[in-house]
């Protein structure tokens, strides 16, 4: 029999896989290795970490196309944002995934809690239009967020409302009782969260994302959590920099089955 992807289960197994992801400054990898969220799979000398829509492929001695074929079979038709550090494996993605793969750029930021200015963040929370209000998520806002596709990722990676309220945090902007924007927990890892920000398309351009993100960072500071940020576009980059994050730089990813 040939090699296949094998799920890494249990604390000891995950600990043995961790060195394959050494020096990856990725919270989505950390939470999977901690056994909190996501999954880790091994394939010969390689490992694959999947968390939410994101898939990270460790360096490997395997043939690039053979390794990617295994990933292709495992994914099927599911959407994924694939990150590969090895140039030869990254370059082989189109040969395996063909038109199902599209290269994109994301932007990483330094994880530095000392970069945040509490006074500035408090001022940014006040930029919300007067008819809107900010509120930290409770069970009611969790239910509202889960009802619509644009807001679901504020808390959708958690197994239940109880799980989210215990391990996550989110801030919503409301108008007349309607959730119109927010910033929440895409994933939680030991000591922090990965931030998810969005605004309903009918309400963009009014400072909602800025106010919600600033309040979320303040909540995290009060809870001893680090709010990690990774940007999908330059709009997100500019927002992060306004909040105090320092840009580390761009990196390439593949959108699969988008």
C-alpha positions as CSV (number, residue, x, y, z in Angstrom):
1,X,0.0,0.0,0.0
2,X,1.1,3.6,-0.7
3,X,1.3,6.4,1.7
4,X,-1.9,8.2,2.9
5,X,-2.8,11.0,5.2
6,X,-3.1,9.8,8.8
7,X,-4.8,12.0,11.4
8,X,-2.6,12.9,14.4
9,X,-4.7,12.2,17.5
10,X,-3.7,12.7,21.1
11,X,-1.3,15.1,23.0
12,X,1.8,12.9,22.5
13,X,1.2,12.5,18.8
14,X,0.6,16.2,18.3
15,X,3.8,16.9,20.3
16,X,5.8,14.7,18.0
17,X,4.5,16.5,14.9
18,X,5.1,20.0,16.3
19,X,8.8,20.2,15.1
20,X,7.6,19.9,11.5
21,X,6.0,23.3,12.0
22,X,8.9,24.9,13.9
23,X,9.2,28.7,13.3
24,X,5.7,29.0,11.8
25,X,4.3,32.1,13.5
26,X,0.7,30.9,12.8
27,X,-2.0,30.9,15.5
28,X,-4.1,28.4,13.4
29,X,-1.2,25.9,13.6
30,X,-0.7,26.6,17.3
31,X,-4.3,25.8,18.2
32,X,-4.3,22.6,16.2
33,X,-1.1,21.4,17.8
34,X,-2.6,22.3,21.2
35,X,-5.5,20.0,20.4
36,X,-8.0,22.9,20.8
37,X,-9.3,23.6,17.3
38,X,-8.6,22.2,13.8
39,X,-6.8,19.0,12.8
40,X,-3.3,17.7,12.0
41,X,-2.5,15.0,9.5
42,X,0.8,13.3,8.6
43,X,2.0,12.1,5.2
44,X,5.4,10.4,5.3
45,X,7.8,13.1,6.5
46,X,5.3,15.9,5.9
47,X,2.4,17.2,8.0
48,X,-0.8,19.1,7.1
49,X,-2.5,21.4,9.5
50,X,-6.1,22.4,8.8
51,X,-8.1,24.9,10.8
52,X,-11.2,26.6,9.5
53,X,-10.6,27.4,5.8
54,X,-6.9,27.4,6.2
55,X,-4.5,24.6,5.3
56,X,-0.7,24.7,6.1
57,X,1.7,22.2,4.6
58,X,5.0,21.5,6.4
59,X,8.3,21.1,4.6
60,X,8.8,17.5,3.4
61,X,11.1,15.1,1.6
62,X,8.3,13.7,-0.5
63,X,7.9,14.4,-4.2
64,X,6.0,17.7,-4.5
65,X,3.3,16.4,-6.9
66,X,2.8,13.2,-4.9
67,X,2.3,15.2,-1.7
68,X,-0.1,17.7,-3.4
69,X,-2.1,14.8,-4.9
70,X,-2.7,13.5,-1.4
71,X,-3.9,17.0,-0.4
72,X,-6.1,17.2,-3.5
73,X,-7.8,13.9,-2.7
74,X,-8.2,14.9,1.0
75,X,-9.8,18.2,0.1
76,X,-12.2,17.0,-2.6
77,X,-14.3,20.0,-3.6
78,X,-13.9,21.9,-0.3
79,X,-12.6,25.5,-0.3
80,X,-9.2,26.0,1.3
81,X,-6.6,28.7,1.6
82,X,-3.4,26.7,1.2
83,X,0.0,28.0,2.5
84,X,3.2,26.2,1.4
85,X,6.7,27.5,2.3
86,X,8.8,25.3,0.0
87,X,9.2,27.0,-3.4
88,X,9.1,23.7,-5.4
89,X,5.9,22.5,-3.7
90,X,4.3,26.0,-4.1
91,X,5.2,26.0,-7.7
92,X,3.7,22.6,-8.3
93,X,0.2,23.5,-7.1
94,X,-1.1,24.5,-10.5
95,X,0.0,21.3,-12.1
96,X,-2.0,19.3,-9.5
97,X,-5.1,21.6,-8.9
98,X,-5.2,23.2,-12.4
99,X,-8.0,25.8,-12.7
100,X,-9.2,25.0,-9.1
101,X,-6.1,27.0,-7.8
102,X,-5.7,30.7,-7.8
103,X,-2.6,32.4,-6.3
104,X,-3.4,35.3,-3.8
105,X,-1.4,37.5,-1.5
106,X,-2.0,37.8,2.3
107,X,-0.3,40.1,4.8
108,X,1.3,39.0,8.1
109,X,1.7,41.2,11.2
110,X,4.1,41.1,14.1
111,X,2.6,39.8,17.3
112,X,3.5,42.5,19.8
113,X,1.1,43.5,22.5
114,X,3.2,46.5,23.4
115,X,2.2,48.1,20.1
116,X,-1.3,48.9,21.3
117,X,-2.2,52.3,22.7
118,X,-5.2,52.0,25.0
119,X,-6.1,55.7,24.8
120,X,-6.1,55.6,21.0
121,X,-8.2,52.4,20.9
122,X,-10.7,53.9,23.3
123,X,-11.0,57.0,21.0
124,X,-11.5,54.7,18.0
125,X,-14.5,53.0,19.7
126,X,-16.2,56.4,19.8
127,X,-16.2,56.9,16.0
128,X,-19.3,54.8,15.6
129,X,-22.4,56.8,14.2
130,X,-24.7,57.9,17.0
131,X,-27.6,55.6,16.0
132,X,-25.4,52.5,16.5
133,X,-24.0,50.8,19.6
134,X,-21.3,48.4,20.5
135,X,-21.9,45.3,22.5
136,X,-19.8,42.3,23.6
137,X,-21.3,39.1,22.4
138,X,-23.6,37.1,24.6
139,X,-25.9,34.2,23.7
140,X,-28.3,36.6,21.9
141,X,-25.6,38.1,19.7
142,X,-24.1,34.6,19.1
143,X,-27.5,33.5,17.7
144,X,-27.8,36.6,15.5
145,X,-24.3,36.1,14.1
146,X,-24.9,32.5,13.3
147,X,-28.1,33.3,11.3
148,X,-26.3,35.1,8.4
149,X,-23.4,34.0,6.3
150,X,-21.5,37.3,6.4
151,X,-21.3,37.2,10.3
152,X,-21.0,33.5,11.0
153,X,-17.2,33.4,11.2
154,X,-17.2,35.6,14.3
155,X,-17.9,32.4,16.2
156,X,-18.6,29.5,13.7
157,X,-15.4,27.5,14.5
158,X,-16.7,26.8,18.0
159,X,-18.8,23.7,18.7
160,X,-21.6,25.5,20.5
161,X,-22.6,28.8,22.1
162,X,-21.3,27.6,25.4
163,X,-18.0,26.8,23.9
164,X,-17.7,30.2,22.3
165,X,-18.7,32.1,25.4
166,X,-16.1,30.2,27.4
167,X,-13.2,30.3,25.0
168,X,-14.0,33.1,22.5
169,X,-14.8,36.8,22.5
170,X,-16.5,39.1,20.0
171,X,-17.9,42.6,19.7
172,X,-20.9,43.5,17.6
173,X,-22.3,46.8,16.2
174,X,-26.0,47.0,16.4
175,X,-28.6,49.3,14.9
176,X,-32.2,49.0,16.0
177,X,-31.4,45.6,17.4
178,X,-29.9,44.3,14.1
179,X,-26.3,43.0,14.0
180,X,-24.6,45.1,11.2
181,X,-20.9,44.6,11.9
182,X,-18.5,43.0,14.3
183,X,-15.0,41.7,15.2
184,X,-14.7,38.3,16.8
185,X,-12.8,35.1,17.3
186,X,-12.0,33.1,14.1
187,X,-10.1,30.7,16.3
188,X,-8.8,30.6,19.9
189,X,-5.4,29.3,21.0
190,X,-3.7,29.3,24.3
191,X,-3.2,32.9,25.2
192,X,-5.0,34.6,22.4
193,X,-7.3,34.6,19.4
194,X,-7.2,35.2,15.6
195,X,-9.4,38.1,14.7
196,X,-12.2,38.0,12.2
197,X,-13.7,41.3,11.1
198,X,-16.6,42.1,8.8
199,X,-19.4,44.5,8.2
200,X,-22.7,43.9,6.4
201,X,-22.3,45.2,2.9
202,X,-25.1,47.8,3.4
203,X,-23.2,49.5,6.2
204,X,-19.6,49.6,5.1
205,X,-17.5,52.8,5.0
206,X,-18.9,54.2,8.3
207,X,-16.1,53.2,10.7
208,X,-17.9,50.2,12.1
209,X,-15.0,47.7,11.5
210,X,-12.6,50.2,13.2
211,X,-14.8,50.7,16.3
212,X,-15.6,47.0,16.7
213,X,-11.9,46.0,16.2
214,X,-10.7,48.6,18.7
215,X,-13.2,47.4,21.3
216,X,-12.3,43.8,20.7
217,X,-8.6,44.5,21.2
218,X,-9.5,46.3,24.5
219,X,-11.5,43.3,25.6
220,X,-8.6,41.0,24.8
221,X,-6.2,43.2,26.7
222,X,-8.5,43.0,29.8
223,X,-8.7,39.2,29.5
224,X,-5.0,38.7,29.0
225,X,-5.4,37.5,25.4
226,X,-3.4,38.5,22.3
227,X,-5.6,39.5,19.3
228,X,-3.6,38.2,16.3
229,X,-4.3,39.8,12.9
230,X,-3.7,38.5,9.4
231,X,-4.9,40.5,6.4
232,X,-6.5,39.2,3.2
233,X,-6.3,42.6,1.4
234,X,-4.9,46.1,1.7
235,X,-8.1,47.4,3.2
236,X,-7.5,45.1,6.1
237,X,-3.8,46.1,6.2
238,X,-4.7,49.8,6.6
239,X,-7.3,49.0,9.3
240,X,-4.7,46.9,11.3
241,X,-2.1,49.7,11.1
242,X,-4.7,52.2,12.3
243,X,-5.2,50.0,15.3
244,X,-1.5,49.7,16.1
245,X,-0.4,46.5,14.4
246,X,3.0,46.5,12.6
247,X,3.2,45.0,9.2
248,X,5.5,42.0,8.9
249,X,5.1,41.6,5.1
250,X,3.2,39.9,2.3
251,X,3.1,36.2,1.6
252,X,1.7,34.0,-1.1
253,X,-1.2,31.5,-0.7
254,X,-3.4,29.4,-3.0
255,X,-7.1,29.7,-3.0
256,X,-8.4,26.2,-3.8
257,X,-11.9,25.4,-5.1
258,X,-13.1,29.0,-4.6
